[in-house]
Amino acid sequence: MRRDDTPILISVATPVAPRKAGSFGNSTTVLLGSVGADGKFKFLNPAWEKALGYGSEELRALPLRELVPAEVLDAVAVVKQFLDAVNHGPMEFDLRCKDGTNKRFLWHRRFDPELQRMFIAGEEIDGQATGE
């Protein structure tokens, strides 16, 4: 205690192992990423490759609407709704895997007006393919 009877706060720091640059999201099965207003991916974690079978360069080259299965009558409308900066609550829809199957995901999203990007997190529902 100090002379004026106020306690002294002592803090002890515990060392934390350094992380490799770019390691955020590398060990999760949740699809993390960001999508620009143009519908193109700006960031994707490795879970996208594992879940869908495409390489990272292939995914970055594809606009999101091209991953929505052909059976969806209006893929453009689905993507437009998904990228809506105002109404950005949870949403479910399928993505097409490289092998031709579809997987259903529950998506959570938040729009960053400064970066003009939608930050997304998708979890596979039931881990099952929904179509061929």
CNS distance restraints for C-alpha pairs under 8 A (distance, minus, plus):
assign (resid   1 and name CA) (resid   5 and name CA) 5.56 0.50 0.50
assign (resid   1 and name CA) (resid   6 and name CA) 5.90 0.50 0.50
assign (resid   1 and name CA) (resid   7 and name CA) 4.85 0.50 0.50
assign (resid   1 and name CA) (resid   8 and name CA) 5.87 0.50 0.50
assign (resid   2 and name CA) (resid   6 and name CA) 5.63 0.50 0.50
assign (resid   2 and name CA) (resid   7 and name CA) 6.46 0.50 0.50
assign (resid   2 and name CA) (resid   8 and name CA) 6.92 0.50 0.50
assign (resid  19 and name CA) (resid  23 and name CA) 6.67 0.50 0.50
assign (resid  24 and name CA) (resid  45 and name CA) 7.91 0.50 0.50
assign (resid  25 and name CA) (resid  32 and name CA) 7.10 0.50 0.50
assign (resid  25 and name CA) (resid  45 and name CA) 5.90 0.50 0.50
assign (resid  25 and name CA) (resid  46 and name CA) 7.57 0.50 0.50
assign (resid  26 and name CA) (resid  45 and name CA) 6.15 0.50 0.50
assign (resid  26 and name CA) (resid  46 and name CA) 5.78 0.50 0.50
assign (resid  26 and name CA) (resid  47 and name CA) 7.17 0.50 0.50
assign (resid  27 and name CA) (resid  47 and name CA) 7.85 0.50 0.50
assign (resid  28 and name CA) (resid  47 and name CA) 6.57 0.50 0.50
assign (resid  29 and name CA) (resid  47 and name CA) 5.29 0.50 0.50
assign (resid  29 and name CA) (resid  51 and name CA) 7.89 0.50 0.50
assign (resid  29 and name CA) (resid 123 and name CA) 7.53 0.50 0.50
assign (resid  30 and name CA) (resid  47 and name CA) 6.29 0.50 0.50
assign (resid  30 and name CA) (resid 121 and name CA) 6.37 0.50 0.50
assign (resid  30 and name CA) (resid 122 and name CA) 5.68 0.50 0.50
assign (resid  30 and name CA) (resid 123 and name CA) 5.19 0.50 0.50
assign (resid  30 and name CA) (resid 124 and name CA) 7.64 0.50 0.50
assign (resid  31 and name CA) (resid  44 and name CA) 7.47 0.50 0.50
assign (resid  31 and name CA) (resid  45 and name CA) 6.57 0.50 0.50
assign (resid  31 and name CA) (resid  46 and name CA) 7.88 0.50 0.50
assign (resid  31 and name CA) (resid  47 and name CA) 5.32 0.50 0.50
assign (resid  31 and name CA) (resid  48 and name CA) 5.53 0.50 0.50
assign (resid  31 and name CA) (resid 120 and name CA) 7.71 0.50 0.50
assign (resid  31 and name CA) (resid 121 and name CA) 5.36 0.50 0.50
assign (resid  31 and name CA) (resid 122 and name CA) 4.83 0.50 0.50
assign (resid  31 and name CA) (resid 123 and name CA) 6.48 0.50 0.50
assign (resid  32 and name CA) (resid  43 and name CA) 7.95 0.50 0.50
assign (resid  32 and name CA) (resid  44 and name CA) 5.94 0.50 0.50
assign (resid  32 and name CA) (resid  45 and name CA) 5.59 0.50 0.50
assign (resid  32 and name CA) (resid  47 and name CA) 7.55 0.50 0.50
assign (resid  32 and name CA) (resid  48 and name CA) 7.81 0.50 0.50
assign (resid  32 and name CA) (resid 119 and name CA) 7.69 0.50 0.50
assign (resid  32 and name CA) (resid 120 and name CA) 5.74 0.50 0.50
assign (resid  32 and name CA) (resid 121 and name CA) 4.59 0.50 0.50
assign (resid  32 and name CA) (resid 122 and name CA) 6.64 0.50 0.50
assign (resid  33 and name CA) (resid  41 and name CA) 7.27 0.50 0.50
assign (resid  33 and name CA) (resid  42 and name CA) 7.25 0.50 0.50
assign (resid  33 and name CA) (resid  43 and name CA) 4.86 0.50 0.50
assign (resid  33 and name CA) (resid  44 and name CA) 4.35 0.50 0.50
assign (resid  33 and name CA) (resid  45 and name CA) 6.34 0.50 0.50
assign (resid  33 and name CA) (resid 119 and name CA) 5.87 0.50 0.50
assign (resid  33 and name CA) (resid 120 and name CA) 5.31 0.50 0.50
assign (resid  33 and name CA) (resid 121 and name CA) 6.64 0.50 0.50
assign (resid  34 and name CA) (resid  41 and name CA) 5.92 0.50 0.50
assign (resid  34 and name CA) (resid  42 and name CA) 5.40 0.50 0.50
assign (resid  34 and name CA) (resid  43 and name CA) 5.12 0.50 0.50
assign (resid  34 and name CA) (resid  44 and name CA) 6.84 0.50 0.50
assign (resid  34 and name CA) (resid 117 and name CA) 6.18 0.50 0.50
assign (resid  34 and name CA) (resid 118 and name CA) 5.42 0.50 0.50
assign (resid  34 and name CA) (resid 119 and name CA) 4.32 0.50 0.50
assign (resid  34 and name CA) (resid 120 and name CA) 5.77 0.50 0.50
assign (resid  35 and name CA) (resid  39 and name CA) 5.81 0.50 0.50
assign (resid  35 and name CA) (resid  40 and name CA) 5.52 0.50 0.50
assign (resid  35 and name CA) (resid  41 and name CA) 4.48 0.50 0.50
assign (resid  35 and name CA) (resid  42 and name CA) 5.49 0.50 0.50
assign (resid  35 and name CA) (resid  43 and name CA) 7.27 0.50 0.50
assign (resid  35 and name CA) (resid  83 and name CA) 7.95 0.50 0.50
assign (resid  35 and name CA) (resid 117 and name CA) 5.52 0.50 0.50
assign (resid  35 and name CA) (resid 118 and name CA) 5.23 0.50 0.50
assign (resid  35 and name CA) (resid 119 and name CA) 6.58 0.50 0.50
assign (resid  35 and name CA) (resid 120 and name CA) 7.67 0.50 0.50
assign (resid  36 and name CA) (resid  40 and name CA) 5.62 0.50 0.50
assign (resid  36 and name CA) (resid  41 and name CA) 6.44 0.50 0.50
assign (resid  36 and name CA) (resid  42 and name CA) 6.52 0.50 0.50
assign (resid  36 and name CA) (resid 116 and name CA) 6.46 0.50 0.50
assign (resid  36 and name CA) (resid 117 and name CA) 4.63 0.50 0.50
assign (resid  36 and name CA) (resid 118 and name CA) 6.43 0.50 0.50
assign (resid  37 and name CA) (resid  83 and name CA) 7.05 0.50 0.50
assign (resid  37 and name CA) (resid 116 and name CA) 6.69 0.50 0.50
assign (resid  37 and name CA) (resid 117 and name CA) 6.39 0.50 0.50
assign (resid  37 and name CA) (resid 118 and name CA) 7.77 0.50 0.50
assign (resid  38 and name CA) (resid  63 and name CA) 7.92 0.50 0.50
assign (resid  39 and name CA) (resid  63 and name CA) 5.38 0.50 0.50
assign (resid  39 and name CA) (resid  64 and name CA) 5.56 0.50 0.50
assign (resid  39 and name CA) (resid  65 and name CA) 7.21 0.50 0.50
assign (resid  39 and name CA) (resid  79 and name CA) 7.45 0.50 0.50
assign (resid  39 and name CA) (resid  83 and name CA) 7.73 0.50 0.50
assign (resid  40 and name CA) (resid  60 and name CA) 6.94 0.50 0.50
assign (resid  40 and name CA) (resid  61 and name CA) 7.62 0.50 0.50
assign (resid  40 and name CA) (resid  62 and name CA) 6.82 0.50 0.50
assign (resid  40 and name CA) (resid  63 and name CA) 4.56 0.50 0.50
assign (resid  40 and name CA) (resid  64 and name CA) 6.13 0.50 0.50
assign (resid  41 and name CA) (resid  59 and name CA) 7.57 0.50 0.50
assign (resid  41 and name CA) (resid  60 and name CA) 5.51 0.50 0.50
assign (resid  41 and name CA) (resid  62 and name CA) 7.84 0.50 0.50
assign (resid  41 and name CA) (resid  63 and name CA) 6.89 0.50 0.50
assign (resid  41 and name CA) (resid  64 and name CA) 7.23 0.50 0.50
assign (resid  42 and name CA) (resid  60 and name CA) 7.30 0.50 0.50
assign (resid  44 and name CA) (resid  48 and name CA) 6.76 0.50 0.50
assign (resid  44 and name CA) (resid  56 and name CA) 7.64 0.50 0.50
assign (resid  46 and name CA) (resid  50 and name CA) 6.67 0.50 0.50
assign (resid  46 and name CA) (resid  56 and name CA) 7.62 0.50 0.50
assign (resid  47 and name CA) (resid  51 and name CA) 5.96 0.50 0.50
assign (resid  48 and name CA) (resid  52 and name CA) 5.88 0.50 0.50
assign (resid  48 and name CA) (resid  53 and name CA) 7.65 0.50 0.50
assign (resid  48 and name CA) (resid  54 and name CA) 7.68 0.50 0.50
assign (resid  48 and name CA) (resid  56 and name CA) 7.84 0.50 0.50
assign (resid  49 and name CA) (resid  53 and name CA) 5.08 0.50 0.50
assign (resid  49 and name CA) (resid  54 and name CA) 5.21 0.50 0.50
assign (resid  49 and name CA) (resid  55 and name CA) 5.60 0.50 0.50
assign (resid  49 and name CA) (resid  56 and name CA) 6.33 0.50 0.50
assign (resid  50 and name CA) (resid  54 and name CA) 7.86 0.50 0.50
assign (resid  51 and name CA) (resid  97 and name CA) 7.69 0.50 0.50
assign (resid  52 and name CA) (resid  95 and name CA) 7.92 0.50 0.50
assign (resid  52 and name CA) (resid  96 and name CA) 7.18 0.50 0.50
assign (resid  52 and name CA) (resid  97 and name CA) 4.41 0.50 0.50
assign (resid  52 and name CA) (resid  98 and name CA) 6.09 0.50 0.50
assign (resid  53 and name CA) (resid  97 and name CA) 6.13 0.50 0.50
assign (resid  53 and name CA) (resid  98 and name CA) 5.33 0.50 0.50
assign (resid  53 and name CA) (resid  99 and name CA) 7.27 0.50 0.50
assign (resid  54 and name CA) (resid  58 and name CA) 6.04 0.50 0.50
assign (resid  54 and name CA) (resid  59 and name CA) 6.26 0.50 0.50
assign (resid  54 and name CA) (resid  97 and name CA) 7.42 0.50 0.50
assign (resid  54 and name CA) (resid  98 and name CA) 5.80 0.50 0.50
assign (resid  55 and name CA) (resid  59 and name CA) 6.35 0.50 0.50
assign (resid  56 and name CA) (resid  60 and name CA) 6.21 0.50 0.50
assign (resid  57 and name CA) (resid  61 and name CA) 6.22 0.50 0.50
assign (resid  58 and name CA) (resid  62 and name CA) 6.47 0.50 0.50
assign (resid  59 and name CA) (resid  63 and name CA) 7.94 0.50 0.50
assign (resid  62 and name CA) (resid  66 and name CA) 6.30 0.50 0.50
assign (resid  62 and name CA) (resid  67 and name CA) 7.47 0.50 0.50
assign (resid  63 and name CA) (resid  67 and name CA) 7.39 0.50 0.50
assign (resid  64 and name CA) (resid  68 and name CA) 6.97 0.50 0.50
assign (resid  64 and name CA) (resid  79 and name CA) 7.01 0.50 0.50
assign (resid  65 and name CA) (resid  75 and name CA) 5.69 0.50 0.50
assign (resid  65 and name CA) (resid  76 and name CA) 5.98 0.50 0.50
assign (resid  65 and name CA) (resid  78 and name CA) 7.91 0.50 0.50
assign (resid  65 and name CA) (resid  79 and name CA) 5.92 0.50 0.50
assign (resid  66 and name CA) (resid  75 and name CA) 7.88 0.50 0.50
assign (resid  67 and name CA) (resid  95 and name CA) 5.27 0.50 0.50
assign (resid  67 and name CA) (resid  96 and name CA) 5.16 0.50 0.50
assign (resid  67 and name CA) (resid  97 and name CA) 7.69 0.50 0.50
assign (resid  68 and name CA) (resid  72 and name CA) 7.04 0.50 0.50
assign (resid  68 and name CA) (resid  75 and name CA) 5.95 0.50 0.50
assign (resid  68 and name CA) (resid  93 and name CA) 7.97 0.50 0.50
assign (resid  68 and name CA) (resid  94 and name CA) 6.28 0.50 0.50
assign (resid  68 and name CA) (resid  95 and name CA) 4.88 0.50 0.50
assign (resid  68 and name CA) (resid  96 and name CA) 5.90 0.50 0.50
assign (resid  69 and name CA) (resid  75 and name CA) 7.63 0.50 0.50
assign (resid  69 and name CA) (resid  94 and name CA) 6.80 0.50 0.50
assign (resid  69 and name CA) (resid  95 and name CA) 6.04 0.50 0.50
assign (resid  69 and name CA) (resid  96 and name CA) 5.23 0.50 0.50
assign (resid  69 and name CA) (resid 102 and name CA) 6.96 0.50 0.50
assign (resid  70 and name CA) (resid  75 and name CA) 7.67 0.50 0.50
assign (resid  74 and name CA) (resid  78 and name CA) 6.55 0.50 0.50
assign (resid  75 and name CA) (resid  79 and name CA) 6.24 0.50 0.50
assign (resid  76 and name CA) (resid  80 and name CA) 6.03 0.50 0.50
assign (resid  77 and name CA) (resid  81 and name CA) 6.07 0.50 0.50
assign (resid  78 and name CA) (resid  82 and name CA) 6.09 0.50 0.50
assign (resid  79 and name CA) (resid  83 and name CA) 6.09 0.50 0.50
assign (resid  80 and name CA) (resid  84 and name CA) 6.17 0.50 0.50
assign (resid  81 and name CA) (resid  87 and name CA) 7.96 0.50 0.50
assign (resid  82 and name CA) (resid  88 and name CA) 7.10 0.50 0.50
assign (resid  82 and name CA) (resid  91 and name CA) 7.41 0.50 0.50
assign (resid  83 and name CA) (resid  88 and name CA) 7.51 0.50 0.50
assign (resid  83 and name CA) (resid 111 and name CA) 7.99 0.50 0.50
assign (resid  83 and name CA) (resid 118 and name CA) 6.40 0.50 0.50
assign (resid  84 and name CA) (resid  88 and name CA) 6.14 0.50 0.50
assign (resid  85 and name CA) (resid 110 and name CA) 7.70 0.50 0.50
assign (resid  85 and name CA) (resid 111 and name CA) 5.44 0.50 0.50
assign (resid  85 and name CA) (resid 118 and name CA) 7.52 0.50 0.50
assign (resid  88 and name CA) (resid 108 and name CA) 7.78 0.50 0.50
assign (resid  88 and name CA) (resid 109 and name CA) 5.94 0.50 0.50
assign (resid  88 and name CA) (resid 110 and name CA) 6.21 0.50 0.50
assign (resid  88 and name CA) (resid 111 and name CA) 7.42 0.50 0.50
assign (resid  89 and name CA) (resid 108 and name CA) 6.56 0.50 0.50
assign (resid  89 and name CA) (resid 109 and name CA) 6.72 0.50 0.50
assign (resid  90 and name CA) (resid 106 and name CA) 6.87 0.50 0.50
assign (resid  90 and name CA) (resid 107 and name CA) 5.46 0.50 0.50
assign (resid  90 and name CA) (resid 108 and name CA) 4.77 0.50 0.50
assign (resid  90 and name CA) (resid 109 and name CA) 6.89 0.50 0.50
assign (resid  91 and name CA) (resid 106 and name CA) 5.82 0.50 0.50
assign (resid  91 and name CA) (resid 107 and name CA) 5.13 0.50 0.50
assign (resid  91 and name CA) (resid 108 and name CA) 6.77 0.50 0.50
assign (resid  92 and name CA) (resid 104 and name CA) 6.95 0.50 0.50
assign (resid  92 and name CA) (resid 105 and name CA) 5.64 0.50 0.50
assign (resid  92 and name CA) (resid 106 and name CA) 4.55 0.50 0.50
assign (resid  92 and name CA) (resid 107 and name CA) 5.97 0.50 0.50
assign (resid  93 and name CA) (resid 104 and name CA) 5.58 0.50 0.50
assign (resid  93 and name CA) (resid 105 and name CA) 5.79 0.50 0.50
assign (resid  93 and name CA) (resid 106 and name CA) 6.96 0.50 0.50
assign (resid  93 and name CA) (resid 107 and name CA) 7.97 0.50 0.50
assign (resid  94 and name CA) (resid 102 and name CA) 5.98 0.50 0.50
assign (resid  94 and name CA) (resid 103 and name CA) 5.21 0.50 0.50
assign (resid  94 and name CA) (resid 104 and name CA) 4.12 0.50 0.50
assign (resid  94 and name CA) (resid 105 and name CA) 6.02 0.50 0.50
assign (resid  94 and name CA) (resid 130 and name CA) 7.81 0.50 0.50
assign (resid  95 and name CA) (resid 102 and name CA) 5.52 0.50 0.50
assign (resid  95 and name CA) (resid 103 and name CA) 5.52 0.50 0.50
assign (resid  95 and name CA) (resid 104 and name CA) 6.49 0.50 0.50
assign (resid  95 and name CA) (resid 105 and name CA) 7.59 0.50 0.50
assign (resid  96 and name CA) (resid 100 and name CA) 6.23 0.50 0.50
assign (resid  96 and name CA) (resid 101 and name CA) 5.94 0.50 0.50
assign (resid  96 and name CA) (resid 102 and name CA) 4.50 0.50 0.50
assign (resid  96 and name CA) (resid 103 and name CA) 6.60 0.50 0.50
assign (resid  97 and name CA) (resid 101 and name CA) 5.37 0.50 0.50
assign (resid  97 and name CA) (resid 102 and name CA) 5.71 0.50 0.50
assign (resid  97 and name CA) (resid 103 and name CA) 7.15 0.50 0.50
assign (resid 100 and name CA) (resid 132 and name CA) 5.68 0.50 0.50
assign (resid 101 and name CA) (resid 129 and name CA) 6.05 0.50 0.50
assign (resid 101 and name CA) (resid 130 and name CA) 7.02 0.50 0.50
assign (resid 101 and name CA) (resid 131 and name CA) 5.42 0.50 0.50
assign (resid 101 and name CA) (resid 132 and name CA) 4.30 0.50 0.50
assign (resid 102 and name CA) (resid 129 and name CA) 5.27 0.50 0.50
assign (resid 102 and name CA) (resid 130 and name CA) 5.22 0.50 0.50
assign (resid 102 and name CA) (resid 131 and name CA) 5.22 0.50 0.50
assign (resid 102 and name CA) (resid 132 and name CA) 6.38 0.50 0.50
assign (resid 103 and name CA) (resid 124 and name CA) 6.98 0.50 0.50
assign (resid 103 and name CA) (resid 125 and name CA) 7.87 0.50 0.50
assign (resid 103 and name CA) (resid 127 and name CA) 7.61 0.50 0.50
assign (resid 103 and name CA) (resid 128 and name CA) 6.42 0.50 0.50
assign (resid 103 and name CA) (resid 129 and name CA) 4.67 0.50 0.50
assign (resid 103 and name CA) (resid 130 and name CA) 5.57 0.50 0.50
assign (resid 103 and name CA) (resid 131 and name CA) 7.69 0.50 0.50
assign (resid 104 and name CA) (resid 124 and name CA) 5.86 0.50 0.50
assign (resid 104 and name CA) (resid 125 and name CA) 5.69 0.50 0.50
assign (resid 104 and name CA) (resid 128 and name CA) 7.65 0.50 0.50
assign (resid 104 and name CA) (resid 129 and name CA) 7.19 0.50 0.50
assign (resid 104 and name CA) (resid 130 and name CA) 6.66 0.50 0.50
assign (resid 105 and name CA) (resid 122 and name CA) 5.67 0.50 0.50
assign (resid 105 and name CA) (resid 123 and name CA) 5.23 0.50 0.50
assign (resid 105 and name CA) (resid 124 and name CA) 4.36 0.50 0.50
assign (resid 105 and name CA) (resid 125 and name CA) 5.39 0.50 0.50
assign (resid 106 and name CA) (resid 122 and name CA) 5.44 0.50 0.50
assign (resid 106 and name CA) (resid 123 and name CA) 5.29 0.50 0.50
assign (resid 106 and name CA) (resid 124 and name CA) 6.44 0.50 0.50
assign (resid 106 and name CA) (resid 125 and name CA) 6.51 0.50 0.50
assign (resid 107 and name CA) (resid 120 and name CA) 6.73 0.50 0.50
assign (resid 107 and name CA) (resid 121 and name CA) 5.65 0.50 0.50
assign (resid 107 and name CA) (resid 122 and name CA) 4.35 0.50 0.50
assign (resid 107 and name CA) (resid 123 and name CA) 6.60 0.50 0.50
assign (resid 108 and name CA) (resid 120 and name CA) 5.75 0.50 0.50
assign (resid 108 and name CA) (resid 121 and name CA) 5.24 0.50 0.50
assign (resid 108 and name CA) (resid 122 and name CA) 6.38 0.50 0.50
assign (resid 109 and name CA) (resid 118 and name CA) 6.41 0.50 0.50
assign (resid 109 and name CA) (resid 119 and name CA) 5.49 0.50 0.50
assign (resid 109 and name CA) (resid 120 and name CA) 4.41 0.50 0.50
assign (resid 109 and name CA) (resid 121 and name CA) 6.39 0.50 0.50
assign (resid 110 and name CA) (resid 118 and name CA) 5.59 0.50 0.50
assign (resid 110 and name CA) (resid 119 and name CA) 5.30 0.50 0.50
assign (resid 110 and name CA) (resid 120 and name CA) 6.69 0.50 0.50
assign (resid 111 and name CA) (resid 116 and name CA) 7.16 0.50 0.50
assign (resid 111 and name CA) (resid 117 and name CA) 5.81 0.50 0.50
assign (resid 111 and name CA) (resid 118 and name CA) 4.30 0.50 0.50
assign (resid 111 and name CA) (resid 119 and name CA) 6.14 0.50 0.50
assign (resid 112 and name CA) (resid 116 and name CA) 5.60 0.50 0.50
assign (resid 112 and name CA) (resid 117 and name CA) 5.45 0.50 0.50
assign (resid 112 and name CA) (resid 118 and name CA) 6.20 0.50 0.50
assign (resid 112 and name CA) (resid 119 and name CA) 7.38 0.50 0.50
assign (resid 113 and name CA) (resid 117 and name CA) 6.96 0.50 0.50
assign (resid 124 and name CA) (resid 128 and name CA) 7.93 0.50 0.50
